[in-house]
Amino acid sequence: MDLRQVIGFSNGKGVIQMKSKRTTGFIIDDSEYVFSRMQFNQAFEFYRKDKKAKVLDLEYDLAEAVSVSREAVHNWRQGYNGPGDLSSIKKMAELLGCNYMTLLEVRKDKKMVNNYTDEQMDSIKKIFDAISDYRFYIDITEQMILSNTEFAESFFGKINVSDYGGYSVNDLGKLYTKIYGTLIREYGTLHNTEIFGEMEKIINDLGIAADYVCKYTDNPNPDENYNIEEYRKYTGVLRTSWEVDIIMKVYNITPEEYENTCENGKLTKRQQAAVKRLYNETLNYIDDVIYSNGYQFEDPADFSDTSLLKSDLFDHVFAKELFDLWNHEVFGELVRASRDFENSLDFLDERRKPTEAELKRFFDARVKTVKNLFEVVDKYC
């Protein structure tokens, strides 16, 4: 039995994925169109049922048609990102047997406002970050245990995981107390708001999930007296898009409005601060990859396990800044600016020394990523 597949892991790296709001627009007959998640899913389901195809098989077929990963197609179906060129949309429409315009909709840019004061927004962001941190540490604990029990025992037993942004299993209870303390401190500002209760419920659900993750460490063999359904039920919060739920409640918007809202104007002070944080964290991540592993990657096997944690920590930083940047195109630009560097690290997943061509690609991607980051910051800040 592969427990990772049963409870919802999509790959060996676990459930944390870097996702960005799609921002690509296509000018057709003087109107700007964007990829429509809703209409794509309708065409997807109609074709799947008509052909009696499996979801995964159809995702793989679409991915092959447009030369992307299956995960990319899955993310498009969930409303994250979207094809970056019209030719890909046309190829998918051809496979699904529909007109490519069926997969598009007119862009509806809408200035989003909320009914909270600046002080309340600061409090919500503090709790949002605390929840994001707590979930990240539980995620890391779970995926390390499920993907490699022997490594997990070594990792959590011998390494100071706080150096890598993680916590050991035994520390999750202490962390829950710390996160709940953040919630209590902001009660005075948010006590009369609905969002406070929503965030408190998420923290409580995560606390229960942490208990079940810890329970698993006492019985690492799922074939022996382990209730998979119970585990999946009580850790389900780890596989939800709670960040999006909070954003929609704060701004009182629908899923369709969340998906389609994209601003490209001047950043607010809050947004500028978020951009600068992402800029600095991306540069720190690049330095960590290089200096913790050596310029020639002589023994990538030693680095691969901890690189999973560092990569997920990097993704986690982006997820936290979604709170302030969800409705602005700068978020997608920052993600794209770092994508070449992320893609140049494929050899680390395979735990092997890179070829000369891969090493060149890695350092070229590093230079390109830094240059792209400079351009984004100059453009918006």
Residue, then its C-alpha position, 0 to 999 in steps of 0.5 A: m500500500d502506498l499511503r502517500q497516494v491514498i491520503g492525497f499526495s500527488n508526488g514524492k515532494g508532498v502536497i506543497q506546490m508553488k502556485s500562482k494566479r494566472t495573468t496571461g491575456f489574449i487580445i482577440d478582436d480588440s477584446e482581452y480574453v483569459f483562460s477559463r477554469m470553469q469552462f475548461n473543466q466543463a469541456f474536460e468532464f464532457y469529453r471524459k464522460d463521453k469517452k469513459a476516460k479516467v481523470l488522470d489519463l486525460e490529464y496526461d493526454l492534455a499534458e502531452a499535447v501541449s508539452v507540460s507536466r500532468e501536474a500543470v494541467h491539474n493546476w489549470r483545472q484547479g484555477y491556478n495559473g493557465p496556459g501561457d500561449l494561445s497555441s496550447i489552448k487551441k491544442m487542448a480544445e482540439l483534443l477535447g473536441c471543442n472550439y478554442m474560444t470555449l476555453l476562454e472568457v473576457r477578462k473582468d478586471k475588478k478593483m477589490v476592496n475589503n471592509y477592514t481597517d488597516e489595523q485589522m488587516d495587519s492582525i489578519k495577516k499575522i494570523f494568516d502567516a501563523i497558520s501558514d507556518y503551522r501547516f507548513y511544519i505539519d506538511i513537512t513532518e508528514q511528507m518526510i515520514l511518509s516518503n522515507t521513514e528511515f530518513a525521517e527518523s534520522f532527520f528528526g532525531k539528529i538534525n536541528v530542523s529549525d535550521y531548515g525552517g521545520y520542526s520535529v514531531n515532538d515540537l508540533g504541540k509546542l508550536y500549536t500553543k505558539i500559533y494559538g497565542t498569536l490568535i489570542r493576541e489579535y482578539g482585541t482587534l478582530h473579536n467582532t469579525e467573522i473572519f476571526g472565528e474562521m481562522e480559529k477553526i482552521i487552527n483547531d483543525l490543524g491541531i487535530a491533523a498534527d495529532y494524527v501525523c504524530k500518531y502515525t509515527d508510532n505505527p509507520n506500517p499502514d498495513e498493521n492496525y491503521n485506519i486510513e479513512e480516519y487518517r484521511k478524514y482528520t488530516g484533510v485540512l492539509r490538502t485544502s486551499w484554506e489560503v484562498d478561502i480566507i482571501m475570499k472571505v476577507y474580500n467578500i468575493t466568489p471563487e469566480e471573482y478570485e479566479n478572474t481578478c487581476e490588477n496591473g496598476k500601482l502597488t500599495k505599500r503593503q504589496q510593495a513590502a510583500v514584493k520585497r520580501l519575495y525578492n529577498e527570499t528568492l535570492n536567499y534560496i538561490d544562495d542556499v542551493i549553491y553554498s549548501n551543496g557546492y558549486q560542482f554538486e559533487d554528491p547531490a545524494d547528500f543534498s537531495d533530501t534537505s533540498l526537498l525541505k528548502s524547496d518547499l520552504f521557498d514555495h511556502v514563502f510565496a504562499k504567505e505573500l498570496f494574502d497581499l498579492w493574490n489580485h495583482e499580476v506582479f505575483g505571477e511575474l515573480v513566480r515566472a522569474s524564479r521558474d527557470f531556476e527551479n526547473s534547472l534543479d531536476f538532477l537533484d531529484e534524481r540524486r546524481k551529479p549533473t552533466e556539464a550541460e545541466l551544470k551550465r543550464f543551472f548557472d545560466a538559470r541563476v543569472k537569468t533569474v536574478k536579472n528577471l527579479f531586478e526587472v520586476v522590482d524596478k517595474y513595480c517598486 
